[in-house]
Amino acid sequence: MNPDLKHLFPYPFEKLNALKVGITPPDSLAHIALSIGEPKHPAPDFIFKEINAQLSGLEKYPLTKGLLPLREAITKWLTQRFKLKTAALDAQTNILPVNGTREALFAFAQAVINRDKQAVVIMPNPFYQIYEGAAILAGAEPYYLNTTAENNFSPDLNSVPETILKRCQLLYLCNPGNPTGAVMSLEYLKQAIKLAQQYDFIIAADECYSEIYFDENNPPVGLLQAASEMGLVDFKNCVVFHSLSKRSNVPGLRSGFVAGDADIMADFLKYRTYHGCALPHQHQYASIKAWQDEQHVINNRAEYTEKFTQVIRTLSPFIDVSLPDAAFYLWLKVPEDDTVFARNLYAQQNVTVLPGQFLSRETASGNPGCNYVRLALVAPLDECIEAANRIKNYLQTL
Ligand SMILES: Cc1ncc(COP(=O)(O)O)c(C=O)c1O
């Protein structure tokens, strides 16, 4: 077996299941799960219709590179959304459809890491667990950068020692952040790009939550936008990951894309040709429609805004809570150990939340997930309000 498999950590949900063993929550309260970040709003009808209309696509092998009309739709969307210069992106060389960002974030590290060179992969802490697993299985050493209230939940790149920067081959950024909901500034992203150029590492910006935000006039900025503003027409060392899972409520469609530096994308395509992970034709056609329509995304955001407003209104007299910049999580600092909080909340109120320390690692400056819990506000409005009331009841017992 691959010896690196032994270095993988248990997934947070395994730890959560273990934490709940032996507890019987009250029968009178239906279970509410705020632990899993799976979108639950209905998917738009036009996606179902298009899949049905294109089912004959099952009779053909799809190409790894994807259909040109899909890459063109993505190019147009990216250009408009992130205010890129027209024709800066080429649908032939800068874009690859993927089966959701999860597999792509993982595969990317396998393709780009040179394991003969004591590779380091820098990532935020807490973090989406795939970054770490991808680094470990690519033969690299993960280097964790704590995201805390003190640094506005943006990893402090200036704190990284030069010895690590010299070994760094890949930096994962999560913008907007899971679990914190923090959005990076253009200035921050430009600094990151300068560092990537200086030490010649790649930035993989996971932007899969970029379309879930609360101020229609202030969408999160992105890495390609920062590169474009810097005049980096070739997007050198910059790659972004986007998904329809959250934007269009289709996590089961497994549709996203990777875009950026054409040289890197060419090698990634080569890797993926062998990996064998082309997106089925009918999913590609449905994805074209999804990237071409903004109204369903605006409606989606309105639903999240309503939920966040109501939940925050219920909780704020009892705990310090405010609207995040973006994404659909509340990253809540709780008045006791996060695992104790999650366990007792489940035992008393039948609400499951995810302890922050399950998403983060211990570092020299502590574990930044301790005393935090993550609440995914994905359930319908009524259920989220009911959960907030039960959390309020639990907080009042402390
Ligand atoms: C930060 C982050 N990145 C990537 C993903 C993967 O999403 P998908 O594979 O559905 O695009 C998730 C899913 O929850 C996530 O939270």
The ligand as an SDF file (V2000), in Angstrom:
LIG
                    3D

 16 16  0  0  0  0  0  0  0  0999 V2000
  -13.8920   24.9720    0.8730 C   0  0  0  0  0  0  0  0  0  0  0  0
  -14.4820   23.9360   -0.0040 C   0  0  0  0  0  0  0  0  0  0  0  0
  -13.8800   23.6530   -1.1620 N   0  0  0  0  0  0  0  0  0  0  0  0
  -14.3660   22.7230   -2.0040 C   0  0  0  0  0  0  0  0  0  0  0  0
  -15.5130   22.0170   -1.6950 C   0  0  0  0  0  0  0  0  0  0  0  0
  -15.9750   20.9710   -2.6560 C   0  0  0  0  0  0  0  0  0  0  0  0
  -17.1200   21.3210   -3.3310 O   0  0  0  0  0  0  0  0  0  0  0  0
  -17.5320   20.6320   -4.7110 P   0  0  0  0  0  0  0  0  0  0  0  0
  -16.6510   19.4430   -4.9100 O   0  0  0  0  0  0  0  0  0  0  0  0
  -18.9480   20.2490   -4.5210 O   0  0  0  0  0  0  0  0  0  0  0  0
  -17.3180   21.6460   -5.7620 O   0  0  0  0  0  0  0  0  0  0  0  0
  -16.1890   22.2690   -0.5070 C   0  0  0  0  0  0  0  0  0  0  0  0
  -17.4010   21.5090   -0.1800 C   0  0  0  0  0  0  0  0  0  0  0  0
  -17.9930   21.5850    0.8500 O   0  0  0  0  0  0  0  0  0  0  0  0
  -15.6610   23.2540    0.3660 C   0  0  0  0  0  0  0  0  0  0  0  0
  -16.2530   23.5510    1.5180 O   0  0  0  0  0  0  0  0  0  0  0  0
  1  2  1  0
  2  3  1  0
  2 15  2  0
  3  4  2  0
  4  5  1  0
  5  6  1  0
  5 12  2  0
  6  7  1  0
  7  8  1  0
  8  9  2  0
  8 10  1  0
  8 11  1  0
 12 13  1  0
 12 15  1  0
 13 14  2  0
 15 16  1  0
M  END
$$$$
